[in-house]
């Protein structure tokens, strides 16, 4: 179940939020005036989300360093859009 709390709890009940994040391994969603404001997560959770992206970017940097071929942003994003829109809906 999602742990949704007011952003004021970050200031007023930080130890409680920290314990919830570290014990459950799940993020805590913070709201301000009834709307989503931010997410608090552990470093391990954040790493799990970003490590694959970082590796892919490192690989792309290595590939770019070994090639003189460059693509314009319009071409790259056009290919991405085509790929996304070409997928079948689940």
Biopython code that builds the backbone (N, CA, C, O; Angstrom):
import numpy as np
from Bio.PDB.StructureBuilder import StructureBuilder

atoms = [
    (1, "UNK", "N", (0.838, -1.180, 0.000)),
    (1, "UNK", "CA", (0.000, 0.000, 0.000)),
    (1, "UNK", "C", (0.886, 1.249, 0.000)),
    (1, "UNK", "O", (1.922, 1.276, 0.665)),
    (2, "UNK", "N", (0.485, 2.265, -0.735)),
    (2, "UNK", "CA", (1.250, 3.498, -0.813)),
    (2, "UNK", "C", (1.257, 4.220, 0.529)),
    (2, "UNK", "O", (0.238, 4.303, 1.214)),
    (3, "UNK", "N", (2.416, 4.733, 0.884)),
    (3, "UNK", "CA", (2.555, 5.523, 2.109)),
    (3, "UNK", "C", (2.545, 6.988, 1.691)),
    (3, "UNK", "O", (3.547, 7.509, 1.201)),
    (4, "UNK", "N", (1.405, 7.650, 1.888)),
    (4, "UNK", "CA", (1.227, 9.039, 1.476)),
    (4, "UNK", "C", (1.083, 9.896, 2.729)),
    (4, "UNK", "O", (0.241, 9.629, 3.587)),
    (5, "UNK", "N", (1.918, 10.931, 2.821)),
    (5, "UNK", "CA", (1.933, 11.779, 4.011)),
    (5, "UNK", "C", (2.024, 13.247, 3.588)),
    (5, "UNK", "O", (2.483, 13.546, 2.486)),
    (6, "UNK", "N", (1.590, 14.160, 4.455)),
    (6, "UNK", "CA", (1.774, 15.580, 4.150)),
    (6, "UNK", "C", (3.252, 15.953, 4.246)),
    (6, "UNK", "O", (3.988, 15.390, 5.056)),
    (7, "UNK", "N", (3.676, 16.890, 3.426)),
    (7, "UNK", "CA", (5.078, 17.291, 3.393)),
    (7, "UNK", "C", (5.534, 17.835, 4.749)),
    (7, "UNK", "O", (6.720, 17.764, 5.070)),
    (8, "UNK", "N", (4.622, 18.368, 5.539)),
    (8, "UNK", "CA", (4.980, 18.882, 6.869)),
    (8, "UNK", "C", (5.518, 17.770, 7.763)),
    (8, "UNK", "O", (6.279, 18.042, 8.692)),
    (9, "UNK", "N", (5.130, 16.510, 7.496)),
    (9, "UNK", "CA", (5.663, 15.385, 8.274)),
    (9, "UNK", "C", (7.168, 15.219, 8.077)),
    (9, "UNK", "O", (7.856, 14.684, 8.946)),
    (10, "UNK", "N", (7.673, 15.675, 6.943)),
    (10, "UNK", "CA", (9.113, 15.578, 6.716)),
    (10, "UNK", "C", (9.862, 16.417, 7.748)),
    (10, "UNK", "O", (10.922, 16.018, 8.230)),
    (11, "UNK", "N", (9.318, 17.553, 8.074)),
    (11, "UNK", "CA", (9.929, 18.421, 9.083)),
    (11, "UNK", "C", (9.577, 17.954, 10.499)),
    (11, "UNK", "O", (10.446, 17.881, 11.367)),
    (12, "UNK", "N", (8.313, 17.643, 10.720)),
    (12, "UNK", "CA", (7.829, 17.367, 12.074)),
    (12, "UNK", "C", (8.030, 15.934, 12.540)),
    (12, "UNK", "O", (8.096, 15.675, 13.742)),
    (13, "UNK", "N", (8.128, 15.000, 11.598)),
    (13, "UNK", "CA", (8.223, 13.580, 11.962)),
    (13, "UNK", "C", (9.274, 12.866, 11.126)),
    (13, "UNK", "O", (9.077, 11.730, 10.696)),
    (14, "UNK", "N", (10.389, 13.544, 10.903)),
    (14, "UNK", "CA", (11.448, 12.975, 10.061)),
    (14, "UNK", "C", (11.860, 11.568, 10.495)),
    (14, "UNK", "O", (11.926, 10.678, 9.647)),
    (15, "UNK", "N", (12.140, 11.328, 11.785)),
    (15, "UNK", "CA", (12.565, 9.971, 12.182)),
    (15, "UNK", "C", (11.535, 8.896, 11.811)),
    (15, "UNK", "O", (11.894, 7.776, 11.450)),
    (16, "UNK", "N", (10.264, 9.253, 11.907)),
    (16, "UNK", "CA", (9.195, 8.308, 11.562)),
    (16, "UNK", "C", (9.202, 7.996, 10.058)),
    (16, "UNK", "O", (9.045, 6.843, 9.658)),
    (17, "UNK", "N", (9.382, 9.020, 9.242)),
    (17, "UNK", "CA", (9.434, 8.824, 7.790)),
    (17, "UNK", "C", (10.677, 8.029, 7.419)),
    (17, "UNK", "O", (10.608, 7.108, 6.605)),
    (18, "UNK", "N", (11.805, 8.380, 8.006)),
    (18, "UNK", "CA", (13.047, 7.650, 7.728)),
    (18, "UNK", "C", (12.896, 6.177, 8.064)),
    (18, "UNK", "O", (13.300, 5.313, 7.285)),
    (19, "UNK", "N", (12.324, 5.891, 9.208)),
    (19, "UNK", "CA", (12.128, 4.498, 9.614)),
    (19, "UNK", "C", (11.200, 3.764, 8.638)),
    (19, "UNK", "O", (11.452, 2.614, 8.279)),
    (20, "UNK", "N", (10.134, 4.435, 8.217)),
    (20, "UNK", "CA", (9.195, 3.819, 7.272)),
    (20, "UNK", "C", (9.893, 3.489, 5.959)),
    (20, "UNK", "O", (9.687, 2.412, 5.401)),
    (21, "UNK", "N", (10.711, 4.400, 5.467)),
    (21, "UNK", "CA", (11.412, 4.183, 4.194)),
    (21, "UNK", "C", (12.425, 3.055, 4.327)),
    (21, "UNK", "O", (12.489, 2.172, 3.471)),
    (22, "UNK", "N", (13.212, 3.080, 5.390)),
    (22, "UNK", "CA", (14.281, 2.091, 5.543)),
    (22, "UNK", "C", (13.749, 0.703, 5.897)),
    (22, "UNK", "O", (14.280, -0.298, 5.417)),
    (23, "UNK", "N", (12.717, 0.628, 6.724)),
    (23, "UNK", "CA", (12.176, -0.681, 7.122)),
    (23, "UNK", "C", (11.386, -1.350, 6.006)),
    (23, "UNK", "O", (11.532, -2.547, 5.759)),
    (24, "UNK", "N", (10.543, -0.562, 5.332)),
    (24, "UNK", "CA", (9.660, -1.163, 4.324)),
    (24, "UNK", "C", (10.351, -1.345, 2.986)),
    (24, "UNK", "O", (9.951, -2.188, 2.183)),
    (25, "UNK", "N", (11.396, -0.548, 2.745)),
    (25, "UNK", "CA", (12.034, -0.596, 1.430)),
    (25, "UNK", "C", (11.189, 0.066, 0.359)),
    (25, "UNK", "O", (11.479, -0.056, -0.831)),
    (26, "UNK", "N", (10.150, 0.764, 0.774)),
    (26, "UNK", "CA", (9.246, 1.437, -0.155)),
    (26, "UNK", "C", (9.342, 2.948, 0.033)),
    (26, "UNK", "O", (9.651, 3.414, 1.130)),
    (27, "UNK", "N", (9.083, 3.712, -1.016)),
    (27, "UNK", "CA", (9.142, 5.169, -0.889)),
    (27, "UNK", "C", (7.951, 5.722, -0.110)),
    (27, "UNK", "O", (6.920, 5.063, 0.025)),
    (28, "UNK", "N", (8.112, 6.933, 0.397)),
    (28, "UNK", "CA", (7.024, 7.672, 1.028)),
    (28, "UNK", "C", (6.699, 8.845, 0.102)),
    (28, "UNK", "O", (7.584, 9.613, -0.273)),
    (29, "UNK", "N", (5.444, 8.970, -0.253)),
    (29, "UNK", "CA", (4.977, 10.031, -1.131)),
    (29, "UNK", "C", (4.482, 11.188, -0.271)),
    (29, "UNK", "O", (3.657, 10.999, 0.623)),
    (30, "UNK", "N", (4.989, 12.385, -0.546)),
    (30, "UNK", "CA", (4.619, 13.560, 0.230)),
    (30, "UNK", "C", (3.714, 14.471, -0.585)),
    (30, "UNK", "O", (3.910, 14.656, -1.786)),
    (31, "UNK", "N", (2.714, 15.040, 0.093)),
    (31, "UNK", "CA", (1.774, 15.932, -0.566)),
    (31, "UNK", "C", (1.837, 17.323, 0.056)),
    (31, "UNK", "O", (2.184, 17.490, 1.225)),
    (32, "UNK", "N", (1.496, 18.302, -0.751)),
    (32, "UNK", "CA", (1.387, 19.684, -0.276)),
    (32, "UNK", "C", (0.068, 20.230, -0.799)),
    (32, "UNK", "O", (-0.182, 20.232, -2.004)),
    (33, "UNK", "N", (-0.756, 20.684, 0.102)),
    (33, "UNK", "CA", (-2.093, 21.187, -0.250)),
    (33, "UNK", "C", (-2.890, 20.150, -1.036)),
    (33, "UNK", "O", (-3.650, 20.497, -1.939)),
    (34, "UNK", "N", (-2.716, 18.899, -0.694)),
    (34, "UNK", "CA", (-3.488, 17.828, -1.317)),
    (34, "UNK", "C", (-2.953, 17.318, -2.634)),
    (34, "UNK", "O", (-3.551, 16.425, -3.236)),
    (35, "UNK", "N", (-1.832, 17.866, -3.102)),
    (35, "UNK", "CA", (-1.260, 17.456, -4.379)),
    (35, "UNK", "C", (0.127, 16.854, -4.155)),
    (35, "UNK", "O", (0.828, 17.230, -3.216)),
    (36, "UNK", "N", (0.517, 15.920, -5.019)),
    (36, "UNK", "CA", (1.828, 15.316, -4.919)),
    (36, "UNK", "C", (2.926, 16.368, -4.979)),
    (36, "UNK", "O", (2.891, 17.274, -5.812)),
    (37, "UNK", "N", (3.894, 16.238, -4.091)),
    (37, "UNK", "CA", (4.980, 17.209, -4.028)),
    (37, "UNK", "C", (6.333, 16.559, -4.269)),
    (37, "UNK", "O", (7.126, 17.050, -5.073)),
    (38, "UNK", "N", (6.605, 15.445, -3.569)),
    (38, "UNK", "CA", (7.890, 14.774, -3.729)),
    (38, "UNK", "C", (7.809, 13.360, -3.186)),
    (38, "UNK", "O", (6.825, 12.957, -2.565)),
    (39, "UNK", "N", (8.882, 12.621, -3.442)),
    (39, "UNK", "CA", (8.988, 11.242, -2.983)),
    (39, "UNK", "C", (10.278, 11.113, -2.187)),
    (39, "UNK", "O", (11.329, 11.599, -2.605)),
    (40, "UNK", "N", (10.187, 10.456, -1.037)),
    (40, "UNK", "CA", (11.371, 10.181, -0.224)),
    (40, "UNK", "C", (11.661, 8.691, -0.341)),
    (40, "UNK", "O", (10.783, 7.853, -0.132)),
    (41, "UNK", "N", (12.923, 8.374, -0.682)),
    (41, "UNK", "CA", (13.309, 6.967, -0.796)),
    (41, "UNK", "C", (14.733, 6.804, -0.300)),
    (41, "UNK", "O", (15.483, 7.771, -0.176)),
    (42, "UNK", "N", (15.084, 5.568, -0.022)),
    (42, "UNK", "CA", (16.437, 5.280, 0.450)),
    (42, "UNK", "C", (17.424, 5.369, -0.708)),
    (42, "UNK", "O", (17.038, 5.359, -1.877)),
    (43, "UNK", "N", (18.693, 5.454, -0.361)),
    (43, "UNK", "CA", (19.730, 5.457, -1.397)),
    (43, "UNK", "C", (19.702, 4.166, -2.203)),
    (43, "UNK", "O", (19.943, 4.178, -3.410)),
    (44, "UNK", "N", (19.409, 3.058, -1.539)),
    (44, "UNK", "CA", (19.342, 1.774, -2.242)),
    (44, "UNK", "C", (18.217, 1.769, -3.269)),
    (44, "UNK", "O", (18.387, 1.276, -4.384)),
    (45, "UNK", "N", (17.066, 2.320, -2.890)),
    (45, "UNK", "CA", (15.942, 2.404, -3.823)),
    (45, "UNK", "C", (16.303, 3.292, -5.012)),
    (45, "UNK", "O", (16.024, 2.955, -6.163)),
    (46, "UNK", "N", (16.918, 4.416, -4.718)),
    (46, "UNK", "CA", (17.298, 5.340, -5.782)),
    (46, "UNK", "C", (18.305, 4.694, -6.726)),
    (46, "UNK", "O", (18.198, 4.827, -7.945)),
    (47, "UNK", "N", (19.281, 3.995, -6.157)),
    (47, "UNK", "CA", (20.281, 3.303, -6.985)),
    (47, "UNK", "C", (19.629, 2.254, -7.871)),
    (47, "UNK", "O", (19.986, 2.116, -9.041)),
    (48, "UNK", "N", (18.681, 1.522, -7.322)),
    (48, "UNK", "CA", (17.996, 0.499, -8.112)),
    (48, "UNK", "C", (17.288, 1.129, -9.313)),
    (48, "UNK", "O", (17.207, 0.517, -10.378)),
    (49, "UNK", "N", (16.778, 2.344, -9.144)),
    (49, "UNK", "CA", (16.093, 3.032, -10.238)),
    (49, "UNK", "C", (17.055, 3.590, -11.276)),
    (49, "UNK", "O", (16.736, 3.615, -12.464)),
    (50, "UNK", "N", (18.230, 4.036, -10.841)),
    (50, "UNK", "CA", (19.108, 4.779, -11.738)),
    (50, "UNK", "C", (20.329, 4.020, -12.240)),
    (50, "UNK", "O", (20.924, 4.424, -13.240)),
    (51, "UNK", "N", (20.717, 2.946, -11.586)),
    (51, "UNK", "CA", (21.947, 2.248, -11.983)),
    (51, "UNK", "C", (21.911, 1.773, -13.433)),
    (51, "UNK", "O", (22.894, 1.929, -14.158)),
    (52, "UNK", "N", (20.813, 1.206, -13.852)),
    (52, "UNK", "CA", (20.699, 0.737, -15.235)),
    (52, "UNK", "C", (20.810, 1.871, -16.235)),
    (52, "UNK", "O", (21.420, 1.722, -17.294)),
    (53, "UNK", "N", (20.223, 2.994, -15.895)),
    (53, "UNK", "CA", (20.295, 4.168, -16.769)),
    (53, "UNK", "C", (21.724, 4.672, -16.852)),
    (53, "UNK", "O", (22.214, 4.994, -17.934)),
    (54, "UNK", "N", (22.394, 4.741, -15.704)),
    (54, "UNK", "CA", (23.786, 5.201, -15.682)),
    (54, "UNK", "C", (24.678, 4.294, -16.529)),
    (54, "UNK", "O", (25.537, 4.776, -17.267)),
    (55, "UNK", "N", (24.473, 2.982, -16.421)),
    (55, "UNK", "CA", (25.262, 2.042, -17.226)),
    (55, "UNK", "C", (25.009, 2.239, -18.713)),
    (55, "UNK", "O", (25.942, 2.223, -19.516)),
    (56, "UNK", "N", (23.739, 2.425, -19.077)),
    (56, "UNK", "CA", (23.396, 2.637, -20.485)),
    (56, "UNK", "C", (24.005, 3.934, -21.013)),
    (56, "UNK", "O", (24.481, 3.981, -22.148)),
    (57, "UNK", "N", (23.992, 4.980, -20.197)),
    (57, "UNK", "CA", (24.593, 6.246, -20.619)),
    (57, "UNK", "C", (26.109, 6.124, -20.760)),
    (57, "UNK", "O", (26.696, 6.682, -21.686)),
    (58, "UNK", "N", (26.740, 5.393, -19.842)),
    (58, "UNK", "CA", (28.180, 5.159, -19.952)),
    (58, "UNK", "C", (28.512, 4.399, -21.236)),
    (58, "UNK", "O", (29.482, 4.717, -21.923)),
    (59, "UNK", "N", (27.695, 3.392, -21.548)),
    (59, "UNK", "CA", (27.900, 2.614, -22.768)),
    (59, "UNK", "C", (27.717, 3.494, -24.004)),
    (59, "UNK", "O", (28.471, 3.387, -24.970)),
    (60, "UNK", "N", (26.712, 4.361, -23.961)),
    (60, "UNK", "CA", (26.477, 5.274, -25.089)),
    (60, "UNK", "C", (27.654, 6.237, -25.256)),
    (60, "UNK", "O", (28.056, 6.541, -26.379)),
    (61, "UNK", "N", (28.200, 6.714, -24.145)),
    (61, "UNK", "CA", (29.370, 7.602, -24.222)),
    (61, "UNK", "C", (30.564, 6.885, -24.851)),
    (61, "UNK", "O", (31.282, 7.458, -25.669)),
    (62, "UNK", "N", (30.767, 5.627, -24.461)),
    (62, "UNK", "CA", (31.876, 4.851, -25.037)),
    (62, "UNK", "C", (31.662, 4.637, -26.536)),
    (62, "UNK", "O", (32.596, 4.777, -27.325)),
    (63, "UNK", "N", (30.436, 4.298, -26.925)),
    (63, "UNK", "CA", (30.136, 4.079, -28.343)),
    (63, "UNK", "C", (30.323, 5.371, -29.133)),
    (63, "UNK", "O", (30.847, 5.346, -30.247)),
    (64, "UNK", "N", (29.899, 6.498, -28.564)),
    (64, "UNK", "CA", (30.054, 7.776, -29.256)),
    (64, "UNK", "C", (31.526, 8.141, -29.414)),
    (64, "UNK", "O", (31.915, 8.720, -30.428)),
    (65, "UNK", "N", (32.337, 7.810, -28.431)),
    (65, "UNK", "CA", (33.766, 8.115, -28.498)),
    (65, "UNK", "C", (34.459, 7.304, -29.589)),
    (65, "UNK", "O", (35.485, 7.727, -30.123)),
    (66, "UNK", "N", (33.906, 6.147, -29.920)),
    (66, "UNK", "CA", (34.527, 5.264, -30.915)),
    (66, "UNK", "C", (33.986, 5.509, -32.323)),
    (66, "UNK", "O", (34.434, 4.859, -33.268)),
    (67, "UNK", "N", (33.043, 6.423, -32.483)),
    (67, "UNK", "CA", (32.418, 6.653, -33.787)),
    (67, "UNK", "C", (32.348, 8.150, -34.092)),
    (67, "UNK", "O", (32.224, 8.985, -33.195)),
    (68, "UNK", "N", (32.430, 8.455, -35.373)),
    (68, "UNK", "CA", (32.282, 9.842, -35.800)),
    (68, "UNK", "C", (30.842, 10.160, -36.201)),
    (68, "UNK", "O", (30.531, 11.311, -36.506)),
    (69, "UNK", "N", (29.969, 9.172, -36.205)),
    (69, "UNK", "CA", (28.574, 9.366, -36.606)),
    (69, "UNK", "C", (27.820, 10.110, -35.515)),
    (69, "UNK", "O", (27.892, 9.756, -34.338)),
    (70, "UNK", "N", (27.106, 11.132, -35.917)),
    (70, "UNK", "CA", (26.297, 11.915, -34.985)),
    (70, "UNK", "C", (24.906, 12.073, -35.584)),
    (70, "UNK", "O", (24.745, 12.133, -36.803)),
    (71, "UNK", "N", (23.906, 12.141, -34.710)),
    (71, "UNK", "CA", (22.519, 12.297, -35.139)),
    (71, "UNK", "C", (21.947, 13.579, -34.557)),
    (71, "UNK", "O", (22.267, 13.959, -33.430)),
    (72, "UNK", "N", (21.098, 14.243, -35.335)),
    (72, "UNK", "CA", (20.410, 15.439, -34.856)),
    (72, "UNK", "C", (19.335, 15.016, -33.855)),
    (72, "UNK", "O", (18.817, 13.901, -33.913)),
    (73, "UNK", "N", (19.017, 15.911, -32.954)),
    (73, "UNK", "CA", (18.014, 15.615, -31.925)),
    (73, "UNK", "C", (16.679, 15.226, -32.554)),
    (73, "UNK", "O", (16.012, 14.314, -32.066)),
    (74, "UNK", "N", (16.280, 15.907, -33.633)),
    (74, "UNK", "CA", (15.005, 15.590, -34.282)),
    (74, "UNK", "C", (14.979, 14.153, -34.779)),
    (74, "UNK", "O", (13.960, 13.471, -34.673)),
    (75, "UNK", "N", (16.088, 13.700, -35.316)),
    (75, "UNK", "CA", (16.157, 12.322, -35.820)),
    (75, "UNK", "C", (16.071, 11.321, -34.676)),
    (75, "UNK", "O", (15.347, 10.330, -34.768)),
    (76, "UNK", "N", (16.803, 11.575, -33.608)),
    (76, "UNK", "CA", (16.806, 10.659, -32.463)),
    (76, "UNK", "C", (15.416, 10.578, -31.840)),
    (76, "UNK", "O", (14.879, 9.489, -31.638)),
    (77, "UNK", "N", (14.838, 11.741, -31.538)),
    (77, "UNK", "CA", (13.532, 11.734, -30.897)),
    (77, "UNK", "C", (12.442, 11.237, -31.835)),
    (77, "UNK", "O", (11.454, 10.658, -31.383)),
    (78, "UNK", "N", (12.607, 11.452, -33.126)),
    (78, "UNK", "CA", (11.663, 10.894, -34.088)),
    (78, "UNK", "C", (11.675, 9.378, -34.062)),
    (78, "UNK", "O", (10.623, 8.740, -34.111)),
    (79, "UNK", "N", (12.874, 8.799, -33.984)),
    (79, "UNK", "CA", (12.986, 7.337, -33.888)),
    (79, "UNK", "C", (12.367, 6.812, -32.593)),
    (79, "UNK", "O", (11.698, 5.779, -32.589)),
    (80, "UNK", "N", (12.597, 7.526, -31.504)),
    (80, "UNK", "CA", (12.035, 7.106, -30.217)),
    (80, "UNK", "C", (10.515, 7.162, -30.271)),
    (80, "UNK", "O", (9.842, 6.223, -29.845)),
    (81, "UNK", "N", (9.967, 8.270, -30.798)),
    (81, "UNK", "CA", (8.510, 8.386, -30.898)),
    (81, "UNK", "C", (7.930, 7.281, -31.777)),
    (81, "UNK", "O", (6.899, 6.695, -31.449)),
    (82, "UNK", "N", (8.594, 7.003, -32.884)),
    (82, "UNK", "CA", (8.122, 5.952, -33.791)),
    (82, "UNK", "C", (8.130, 4.605, -33.080)),
    (82, "UNK", "O", (7.197, 3.814, -33.223)),
    (83, "UNK", "N", (9.168, 4.352, -32.327)),
    (83, "UNK", "CA", (9.276, 3.096, -31.584)),
    (83, "UNK", "C", (8.169, 2.979, -30.535)),
    (83, "UNK", "O", (7.553, 1.924, -30.385)),
    (84, "UNK", "N", (7.926, 4.069, -29.815)),
    (84, "UNK", "CA", (6.891, 4.072, -28.768)),
    (84, "UNK", "C", (5.518, 3.891, -29.377)),
    (84, "UNK", "O", (4.732, 3.077, -28.892)),
    (85, "UNK", "N", (5.209, 4.636, -30.434)),
    (85, "UNK", "CA", (3.878, 4.575, -31.039)),
    (85, "UNK", "C", (3.683, 3.308, -31.853)),
    (85, "UNK", "O", (2.546, 2.939, -32.150)),
    (86, "UNK", "N", (4.755, 2.640, -32.218)),
    (86, "UNK", "CA", (4.655, 1.415, -32.991)),
    (86, "UNK", "C", (4.370, 0.187, -32.136)),
    (86, "UNK", "O", (4.024, -0.873, -32.656)),
    (87, "UNK", "N", (4.518, 0.333, -30.830)),
    (87, "UNK", "CA", (4.250, -0.803, -29.923)),
    (87, "UNK", "C", (2.764, -1.040, -29.802)),
    (87, "UNK", "O", (1.958, -0.111, -29.857)),
    (88, "UNK", "N", (2.418, -2.298, -29.638)),
    (88, "UNK", "CA", (1.012, -2.651, -29.455)),
    (88, "UNK", "C", (0.601, -2.362, -28.007)),
    (88, "UNK", "O", (1.377, -2.567, -27.073)),
    (89, "UNK", "N", (-0.623, -1.887, -27.845)),
    (89, "UNK", "CA", (-1.158, -1.619, -26.503)),
    (89, "UNK", "C", (-1.344, -2.938, -25.768)),
    (89, "UNK", "O", (-1.694, -3.954, -26.368)),
    (90, "UNK", "N", (-1.106, -2.908, -24.470)),
    (90, "UNK", "CA", (-1.284, -4.121, -23.668)),
    (90, "UNK", "C", (-2.718, -4.366, -23.357)),
    (90, "UNK", "O", (-3.046, -5.346, -22.689)),
]
sb = StructureBuilder()
sb.init_structure("model")
sb.init_model(0)
sb.init_chain("A")
sb.init_seg("    ")
for serial, (resi, resn, name, xyz) in enumerate(atoms, 1):
    if name == "N":
        sb.init_residue(resn, " ", resi, " ")
    sb.init_atom(name, np.array(xyz, "f"), 0.0, 1.0, " ", f" {name:<3s}", serial, name[0])
structure = sb.get_structure()
